[in-house]
Every structure is written in structure tokens, then in C-alpha cells.
Amino acid sequence: MNSDNMIEDLIKKNRSCRRFHQECPINRETLNELVNLARISASAANIQPLRYILSCDPLINSEIFSCLGWAAYLKDWAGPVEGERPPAYIIMLGDTELTKDFWCDHGIASQSILLGAREKGLAGCMLGMVNKERLGKILTIEPKYRIMLVLAIGKPKEEAVIEQIETDGDIKYWRDENQIHHVPKRRLEDIIIRI
């Protein structure tokens, strides 16, 4: 890998992964290392209000999975089947006793975690479609913590490719007959409005 393009290559590989090798476990130490990347990342006003629940336990994972929505654009797909589900989760919480406004901290922390996962040969998916009330009860989360996101982590079992958005402007990701996940991206010249 050319060191000049290292971060660009890592970001290109960092696509949302929704199918995993469930039989390949992720250990607690790996999850700790990934959360440490979030810990040392930027935080608005350096408040550092994020907290984490880690799971690499299959029984707890099945409970977490039951609270998640997967890939809204893929209307004919209900989510990963048994055997393709994530072997680990990181539940990201906001401590409302420290602040009520988490700004973009959860986005920054999630990107750090997911880039770290890709560097380790793993992949992840940032999940915002979460039945937060149910997940809070399952994990006995104190009311002072707001569920921000759930990150699914594991060894990827799918391939994703970036494409340029067609002239119709459709931004919806899709899968082809070989189950390759296609992710349309806008052209650079279409997103820079002024120089």
C-alpha cells in the first residue's frame, strides 16, 4: 500500500458491512482497543461524554440483534441471517449528566472505531435504527445514559464497492446478483460549491 494514500485506502475500505463470519469470534481485548481509539479522538469542548457497553457473548448478541434495523434501502432483505450476524457489538451511550448535547462526538468516535476495525481486517456497521427502549431494558441501561448508536463488529462476509452516482442522482445502495454491495457516491466537483 502506498503510504501517500494509506488513509484514503482505509476510508474506501470502510464501508458499512452487514454480513459477517459469525463463527469468527471477536475478543474483549479487541473491543477495548477499538474503544480506546474513540477515547483518544476529538470531543466537543473535551467533555468526553460517551460511554460504551461491549458484547462478544453470543447470547447477549442475539438479544441486541433483536433490537436492530438493517439496511433500509434493501427492501427485500430483513438483515443478516444466523451465521452472518455480528460476533460483537459496541453500544455507544451519551452521559446526560455531563451534557445534553453530544454534538458530533458519536460520529467522530464511531469513525475512529470503524477505521480501527478495518485496519485490523475487521469491518463494522453503524446502526441508528435501534429499538432503544427495548435495548435499554435488555442491557439494564441507567436512565442517565442515552443510546446514541450500536456498532456491529466482525470479520466481513461481503464485498462493497464505491461507484459514482448516475445522472439520475440516486444515492440508494444496492446489491447485485453476486451479493456485492454497491455504494453510490457524489463526484468531488458536485460537492465543492465554492473555491
Stockholm file with secondary structure:
# STOCKHOLM 1.0

chainA/1-195         MNSDNMIEDLIKKNRSCRRFHQECPINRETLNELVNLARISASAANIQPLRYILSCDPLINSEIFSCLGWAAYLKDWAGPVEGERPPAYIIMLGDTELTKDFWCDHGIASQSILLGAREKGLAGCMLGMVNKERLGKILTIEPKYRIMLVLAIGKPKEEAVIEQIETDGDIKYWRDENQIHHVPKRRLEDIIIRI
#=GR chainA/1-195 SS CCGGGHHHHHHHHCCCCCCBCTTSCCCHHHHHHHHHHHHTSCCGGGCCCEEEEEECCHHHHHHHHTTBCCCTTCTTCCSCCTTSSCSEEEEEEEETTTCSCCTTHHHHHHHHHHHHHHHTTCEEEEECCBCHHHHHHHTTCCTTEEEEEEEEEECBCSCEEEEECCTTCCCCCEECTTCCEEEEECCHHHHCCCC
#=GC SS_cons         CCGGGHHHHHHHHCCCCCCBCTTSCCCHHHHHHHHHHHHTSCCGGGCCCEEEEEECCHHHHHHHHTTBCCCTTCTTCCSCCTTSSCSEEEEEEEETTTCSCCTTHHHHHHHHHHHHHHHTTCEEEEECCBCHHHHHHHTTCCTTEEEEEEEEEECBCSCEEEEECCTTCCCCCEECTTCCEEEEECCHHHHCCCC
//
